Amino acid sequence: MSGYRIDLVPGPYELQVEALDSESRRRDLADQIERATDGLDQLADQVRAEADQVAELEVLIEQRRHLFFELERLHLRTRDAQTNLRRAERALAREQARNVGEDAQGDRVRRGRMVKLQVDPGAWHTFKVDAKRRRRWLGWELGQLVVTEIGLAELGDASGLPGARRRRGPGEGELVLVPRSLRVFIDEDLWPQFAALATQHRITVGRYLGELVEAEAHSLGWRAELQ
């Protein structure tokens, strides 16, 4: 390649241009670093402040969840206490009736009331088995249910029919009503009060007795079967 020569060593001009370019790049990087640094402390303070708020919110949510849990627990305790109170009242009424009515079996014809109950057969079976276990006779046990119901009504604690006072579980079925004729032994002075309660609830005496049996059986663990 005669007449031409490639100079691989940069001359003063090229060195000067390279130095200027390098200086320009350094200034650009410095500007970028300054812009990136600008407000960094403020942003860090903002992050810390928001992190503190999130932590406080988490604490409040946990406290709220705990309070809801406590409310539910108190609701369950109240329901259990009310159930136990009703059982105790029925037991007390039976005990008081037994203390003053030992002669009832010898006076059946005069004091007994023949009634046709309308009751679920499963509830009736549970009620009958429990009475047999405790060596109580069915007519007398029915009479004590009536006495207890009248007492609750007089105290203002019998709101609605017995079936409406108990909580039905999601797995319970519908009632199957079967008539059963039975003599109920109760003081003659109390029977008109019970009949008046039945009229007040717009229900027959036989079905009212059936509801009392079902409520008692429910407290003993009976549940209506799904059909």
BELLINPE-V265656 format. One record per residue. RES is the residue in three letters. SS is DSSP state (a for helix, b for strand, c for the rest). BURIAL is b if it has 24 or more other ideal C-beta (glycine too) atoms within 12 Angstrom, else e. Layout:
BEGIN
res=RES ss=SS burial=BURIAL
res=RES ss=SS burial=BURIAL
END
This chain:
BEGIN
res=MET ss=c burial=e
res=SER ss=c burial=e
res=GLY ss=c burial=e
res=TYR ss=c burial=e
res=ARG ss=c burial=e
res=ILE ss=c burial=e
res=ASP ss=c burial=e
res=LEU ss=c burial=e
res=VAL ss=c burial=e
res=PRO ss=c burial=e
res=GLY ss=c burial=e
res=PRO ss=a burial=e
res=TYR ss=a burial=e
res=GLU ss=a burial=e
res=LEU ss=a burial=e
res=GLN ss=a burial=e
res=VAL ss=a burial=e
res=GLU ss=a burial=e
res=ALA ss=a burial=e
res=LEU ss=a burial=e
res=ASP ss=a burial=e
res=SER ss=a burial=e
res=GLU ss=a burial=e
res=SER ss=a burial=e
res=ARG ss=a burial=e
res=ARG ss=a burial=e
res=ARG ss=a burial=e
res=ASP ss=a burial=e
res=LEU ss=a burial=e
res=ALA ss=a burial=e
res=ASP ss=a burial=e
res=GLN ss=a burial=e
res=ILE ss=a burial=e
res=GLU ss=a burial=e
res=ARG ss=a burial=e
res=ALA ss=a burial=e
res=THR ss=a burial=e
res=ASP ss=c burial=e
res=GLY ss=c burial=e
res=LEU ss=a burial=e
res=ASP ss=a burial=e
res=GLN ss=a burial=e
res=LEU ss=a burial=e
res=ALA ss=a burial=e
res=ASP ss=a burial=e
res=GLN ss=a burial=e
res=VAL ss=a burial=e
res=ARG ss=a burial=e
res=ALA ss=a burial=e
res=GLU ss=a burial=e
res=ALA ss=a burial=e
res=ASP ss=a burial=e
res=GLN ss=a burial=e
res=VAL ss=a burial=e
res=ALA ss=a burial=e
res=GLU ss=a burial=e
res=LEU ss=a burial=e
res=GLU ss=a burial=e
res=VAL ss=a burial=e
res=LEU ss=a burial=e
res=ILE ss=a burial=e
res=GLU ss=a burial=e
res=GLN ss=a burial=e
res=ARG ss=a burial=e
res=ARG ss=a burial=e
res=HIS ss=a burial=e
res=LEU ss=a burial=e
res=PHE ss=a burial=e
res=PHE ss=a burial=e
res=GLU ss=a burial=e
res=LEU ss=a burial=e
res=GLU ss=a burial=e
res=ARG ss=a burial=e
res=LEU ss=a burial=e
res=HIS ss=a burial=e
res=LEU ss=a burial=e
res=ARG ss=a burial=e
res=THR ss=a burial=e
res=ARG ss=a burial=e
res=ASP ss=a burial=e
res=ALA ss=a burial=e
res=GLN ss=a burial=e
res=THR ss=a burial=e
res=ASN ss=a burial=e
res=LEU ss=a burial=e
res=ARG ss=a burial=b
res=ARG ss=a burial=e
res=ALA ss=a burial=e
res=GLU ss=a burial=b
res=ARG ss=a burial=b
res=ALA ss=a burial=e
res=LEU ss=a burial=e
res=ALA ss=a burial=b
res=ARG ss=a burial=b
res=GLU ss=a burial=e
res=GLN ss=a burial=e
res=ALA ss=a burial=b
res=ARG ss=a burial=b
res=ASN ss=a burial=e
res=VAL ss=a burial=e
res=GLY ss=c burial=b
res=GLU ss=c burial=e
res=ASP ss=c burial=e
res=ALA ss=c burial=b
res=GLN ss=a burial=e
res=GLY ss=a burial=e
res=ASP ss=a burial=e
res=ARG ss=a burial=e
res=VAL ss=a burial=e
res=ARG ss=a burial=e
res=ARG ss=a burial=b
res=GLY ss=b burial=b
res=ARG ss=b burial=b
res=MET ss=b burial=e
res=VAL ss=b burial=b
res=LYS ss=b burial=e
res=LEU ss=b burial=b
res=GLN ss=b burial=b
res=VAL ss=b burial=b
res=ASP ss=b burial=b
res=PRO ss=a burial=b
res=GLY ss=a burial=b
res=ALA ss=a burial=b
res=TRP ss=a burial=b
res=HIS ss=a burial=e
res=THR ss=a burial=b
res=PHE ss=a burial=b
res=LYS ss=a burial=b
res=VAL ss=a burial=e
res=ASP ss=a burial=b
res=ALA ss=a burial=b
res=LYS ss=a burial=e
res=ARG ss=a burial=e
res=ARG ss=c burial=e
res=ARG ss=c burial=e
res=ARG ss=c burial=b
res=TRP ss=c burial=e
res=LEU ss=a burial=b
res=GLY ss=a burial=b
res=TRP ss=a burial=b
res=GLU ss=a burial=b
res=LEU ss=a burial=b
res=GLY ss=a burial=b
res=GLN ss=a burial=b
res=LEU ss=a burial=b
res=VAL ss=a burial=b
res=VAL ss=a burial=b
res=THR ss=a burial=b
res=GLU ss=a burial=b
res=ILE ss=a burial=b
res=GLY ss=a burial=b
res=LEU ss=a burial=b
res=ALA ss=a burial=b
res=GLU ss=a burial=e
res=LEU ss=a burial=e
res=GLY ss=c burial=e
res=ASP ss=c burial=e
res=ALA ss=c burial=b
res=SER ss=c burial=e
res=GLY ss=c burial=e
res=LEU ss=c burial=b
res=PRO ss=a burial=b
res=GLY ss=a burial=b
res=ALA ss=a burial=e
res=ARG ss=a burial=b
res=ARG ss=c burial=b
res=ARG ss=c burial=e
res=ARG ss=c burial=e
res=GLY ss=c burial=e
res=PRO ss=c burial=e
res=GLY ss=c burial=e
res=GLU ss=c burial=e
res=GLY ss=c burial=e
res=GLU ss=c burial=e
res=LEU ss=c burial=b
res=VAL ss=c burial=e
res=LEU ss=b burial=b
res=VAL ss=b burial=e
res=PRO ss=b burial=e
res=ARG ss=b burial=b
res=SER ss=b burial=e
res=LEU ss=b burial=b
res=ARG ss=b burial=b
res=VAL ss=b burial=b
res=PHE ss=b burial=b
res=ILE ss=c burial=b
res=ASP ss=c burial=b
res=GLU ss=a burial=e
res=ASP ss=a burial=e
res=LEU ss=a burial=b
res=TRP ss=a burial=b
res=PRO ss=a burial=e
res=GLN ss=a burial=b
res=PHE ss=a burial=b
res=ALA ss=a burial=b
res=ALA ss=a burial=e
res=LEU ss=a burial=b
res=ALA ss=a burial=b
res=THR ss=a burial=e
res=GLN ss=a burial=e
res=HIS ss=c burial=b
res=ARG ss=c burial=e
res=ILE ss=c burial=b
res=THR ss=c burial=e
res=VAL ss=a burial=b
res=GLY ss=a burial=b
res=ARG ss=a burial=b
res=TYR ss=a burial=b
res=LEU ss=a burial=b
res=GLY ss=a burial=b
res=GLU ss=a burial=b
res=LEU ss=a burial=b
res=VAL ss=a burial=b
res=GLU ss=a burial=b
res=ALA ss=a burial=b
res=GLU ss=a burial=b
res=ALA ss=a burial=b
res=HIS ss=a burial=b
res=SER ss=a burial=b
res=LEU ss=c burial=b
res=GLY ss=c burial=e
res=TRP ss=c burial=b
res=ARG ss=c burial=b
res=ALA ss=c burial=b
res=GLU ss=c burial=e
res=LEU ss=c burial=e
res=GLN ss=c burial=e
END
